[in-house]
């Protein structure tokens, strides 16, 4: 069985070939870089959720989930009659 160091070496080699080996690490050129990117993205999302509150964060996700390459989420929501309450987006103070 491969040691932890060997496994990390294999993952690092894949990352250097441009493959994403850590969820959320897209764009990192090494295993360490991908791990740092993933951690930063997670913390950024948590911070945003704390700023907006749970309802606002969920509402923003609903709108983002409707976006396509052709249309932004708000436009598509309006066309399909999906209510988006943007008043929930307000940052808590």
Buried (B, 14 or more C-beta within 10 A) or exposed (E): EEEEEEEBEEBBEBBBEEEBBBEBBEEBEBBBBBBBBBEEBEEEEEEEBEEBBEEBBEBBEBBEEBBEEEEEBBEBBEEEEEEBEEEBBEEEE
